[in-house]
Amino acid sequence: MTLSSPSPSSTKRMAAGRRRGGGFRGQVAEVDLRLLRVFRTVAERGGFSAAEIALGKSKSSISIDISALENRLNIKLCQRGRSGFALTGEGRMVLEATEELLADIERFQQRINTASGILSGRFSLYMPDNILIHGETAVIRAIKTFTARHPSVFMNMYSASPREVELAVLDGRATAGIVLHGHHRPDMESTALFTESLGLYCAMTHPLAQMDKDDITFDVLTQQRMIEVSSAVSSPAWDRIKGHMTFCAGAENVDARALLILSGNYIVFLPEAYARPLVAEGLLRHIAPDSLRLMTSFHFLVRPSPDTGMMIETFRTILEDSY
């Protein structure tokens, strides 16, 4: 068997490692895990400044942590300065190893949970951006109970578009998610939670705002520029006319839809609880009959695994008891 010679770049890196003392030595300590989590956040955010809010630390404190980690590992992790932030080749390797290490720690915690019956680790819950408009729902009561009973669990909450929530559950970023679609895939489990009512609105600067409501017929509505509607909602009247509507804009985020409608150029379906204060302020007008009200259902979506099963089942049980 013939062994190939190391490349010049590899030789340089090995020589540099020898000069710096031969790489990482000793046991991985708690301080190393803390520094690695800081490094991962900086890498994910693309720089020290971008990571300040996520870490709750100043840029100078983050810089000190990264320098300490570099000294601990004897590796230059990133370039920073006027030219901007960039990971070195070694930094990318350390980031990959960090992701694997932290995932292994999470799996270890979950297995200990199963053995001991005590929950710890991280529970990442992704929710639609407008979930809070529904007041004290079963979801909020479940979060209150779950976090009180299991204080060792680190609760991560994320607000995202409905599509992003589904993707987070699918790719494992989310332990669980609140979604608009029920799923029937064999590797997914969804539980119906509560329903939401949506009405059709226009801005007070839109031409329809000055028309008598009885004159706003389906034929009139089909002539208006409309913002796309989620496929998760329906009603008999909407199913009959949606194919005739003129969709001219799209926005998954409810706040973005509100901005588009307030331009005065579009009509759009909005959650009635969300639109109510805007109507009271004289910014929006409800323009469609009750027969055109849309309904959608929220679902608790998970992709169970042996590593997260106990935490998911505990939260699901509390959620079902919160109705």
Disulfide bonds with the S-S distance in Angstrom:
none
